[in-house]
Amino acid sequence: MADSSPTPIKPDDPAVAIRFHLHLDNQTIGWWNSFEGLGMDTGIETREEGGNNAWVHQLPTRLKYTNVKLSRPINEDSGKVAVWFMAIAEKVARGSTAQIKAVDGEGKIIAQWSLNDVVPVRWTGPSFNVESPKTATETLELAFHGFLDPKNTATSKGA
């Protein structure tokens, strides 16, 4: 298994301050430049109380987790995404987990999130065009159904 420990960013690369490491189940998927969309919403059910015209009761209901997206220039780890996606296509098994670590330029973990019941939503590969000098990038979108404690495997669903 490849070493998944954070490695320092080259000191001559001032453009990269933070990067994100993605680990899915037992696979290291590599480093990503962009991580966005992490969030959750609480559904609200409103109830009007007879005789009370001052306010409407707002009661919390379900939690809804937003999809997350990771993007990076294509590299030697890009094929790992396709392998993982195809494994899910053959057999969808609940309980997949993802761990995402935000790492600074010196290899120090700034923050980390463990996502429960991860399902791939979309993978967008690079567009190749000889007339455009843009970097070839890929984007991975994931849905999830709760958070886990990143320090251990105890489930913290809905928290």
N, C-alpha and C positions, 0 to 999 in steps of 0.2 A: 504494500500500500504506500502511496506517495506521501511524503511529509506534508501535512496541512498546516503546520505552524506558520504564523505570520513571519514574513521575511522583511527586513527593512527595505524601503524604497531607495533606489540609488540616489546618493546626494546630489548628483548632477541632473536630477529630474524635478525641477521646482514646480512643475505644473500639477503634480499629484500630491495633494495634502492628505486626502483620506481615500481609502479604497475599501471594498467590501468583499469578504470571503464567503462563499456559499458552499455548504455541505448538505447534501440530500441523502437521507438514510445512511447508508454505508459508503457513499461516494463523495469524493471531493470534486466539485464542479469548477472550482477555480476562483480567480479574482475578477471583480467587476468594478467599473468606474462610476456607475450610477445606480442608486437604489432609491425608489420613490413609491409612494402610495400607501405606506404602512399606516393603518388607522382602523378605528372601529367606531360604530355608531350605536346608540341605544334607541330602539324604537320607542315611541311615546304614544300611549293611548289616552285620549282625552275623555273625561266624564263630566257631564254637567250635573250639578246638584240642584235639585228643585228648591227655589226660594233663595238661592245664593246667586246674586248677580255681580258679585265682586270679582270672581275668578272662575276659571275652569280647572278642575283637577287634571294634572298631567302625571300619568302613571307609567313607570318604565316597563317595557316588555322585553323583546329579544335583543340580543347583541348581533350586529352585522359587521363582518370584517371586510375591509376593502382589499381588492387585489393589489399585489405588489409587483413592481417591474424592476428588473435589473438589466443594465445595458453595459456593453463593453466592445472594444474593437475585437474582431475575430482573432483567435490565437490557437495554440495547440490544444487547449481545453475545450474548444468549440464542439468537437465531436462528442464529448461526454454528454452534452445536452440532448443530442439526438438519441443516443443510446438509452438515456433515462426515459425520455419521452416514449420511445418504442416499447420499453419494458412496461410502462403504464398502459399503453395501448393494448398489449397482449393480455394483461390482467390488472384490472383496477382493484387495488387493495387499500382499504382505509387504514389509516395509521401511519402514513408516510410523514416524516418530520423533516424540517429544514432548519438549519442553524445559519444565521447571517451575522457576521462580525464586522463592525466598523473598526478599521485599523488605521492609525496615523502613519506618518512618513518614517517613523523610527521603529515600526512594528508593534507598537503598544495598542492593545485592544481598548477602544474608547467606549464602545457599547456593543451589546449583542442581544439578539432576539432568537428565540426558538419557536417555530411555528408548527402547529399541530394539524394533522389531516391535510397535508399539502397535496394539491391537485394541479397539474400543469394546465394552463388555460390557452396559452399561445406562445409560440416561438417565431420570431421574425428574423430571418437571416439577412445577410448583406445584399445590397444591390450593387452589381458590378457594371460600371459604365466607363469606358475609356475616355469619354469626354468630361468626366467629373473627377476631380482629384480628391474627393472626400474619402475619409477613412471608412473602410468596410466594417460595419458594426452589426451586432446581433442583440436582440432584446428577448428576455424571457419573462413571461407573466405567469404568476402563481396565485391561486386561490387558496385560502386556508380557513380553518374552523376553530381558531383559538390559539392561545399561547401556552407554552410549557415553560417551566422554570429552567433557564439556560444553564444553571449550575448543576442541576441533577435531572433525572428523568421523571420526577413526580409531576403529574399532570396538574395544570392550573387552568383547566378549561373555563372559559367565560370570565377569566380574570385578567 
